Amino acid sequence: MAGHSKWANIKHKKAKEDAKRGKVFTRLIRELTIAARHGGSDPGSNPRLRLAITKAQAENMSKDTMDRAIKRGAGELGGAQMEEIRYEGYGPGGIAVMVDCLTDNKNRTVGEVRHAFTKAGGNLGTSGSVAFQFTERGVLFFEKVENEDAFMEVALDAGADDLEIDENGAEVLTSPDNYAAVYDALVAAGYTPDESEVTMRADNLSPVSAEDADKVMRMIERLEELDDVQSVYTNADFPEDFAG
């Protein structure tokens, strides 16, 4: 898991910056939408949606806003049909990048995504060109953990696949199916993650130079700002002193 907690730390710092810039609702709405898209609009039978609702409630999101996002993802609203699309390509330094989108206009979306790649010095690839380098995983990140032995026992007993604890914090990896069970068990034991998600995780990281790291991060931020983009994944291994 070398390098993974470092990327988790960068992502967590970015999440804090996003909150300051007022982007937290946008991220939560996307999370609600994609969870409903994958598992339906009933949180009772969709653990991922239930967790997304819990996060949205913690940020005081209104019920109407949550309901609209859920119905949009589940296809229950009238109007244009939303379609889920994944774009794959290469960023600065040749790093692999995947971009998950939810759109009602593929031509608009591919144009915006291609522009973000090109502006950063990267390029779009064909379907399947980099996806084989990633595995879908549940990831829970904790800035600080008290009683590490108890923490590890709870996580592993609940079905976690792997975990790492170091000076950067603690990271727990699960299968997508076990994600909700591990999340619930850790929260019940008093361990609430600072960041958690079901994501695509690179099997092997690709080191990037300090110069390319800045370019990669700017490209990721540019992509994440697009309205149709749900998630951005990369196998970039950032330098130790990279602040994000």
Secondary structure, DSSP 8 states (H G I E B T S, - for coil): -TTHHHHHHHHHHHHHHHHHTT-HHHHHHHHHHHHHHHH-S-TTT-HHHHHHHHHHHHTT--HHHHHHHHHHHHT-SSSS--EEEEEEEE-GGG-EEEEEEEES-HHHHHHHHHHHHHHTT-EE--TTSSGGGEEEEEEEEES--SSHHHHHHHHHHHT-SEEEEETTEEEEEE-TTTHHHHHHHHHHTT---SEEEEEEEESS-EE--HHHHHHHHHHHHHHHTSTTEEEEEE-EE--TT---
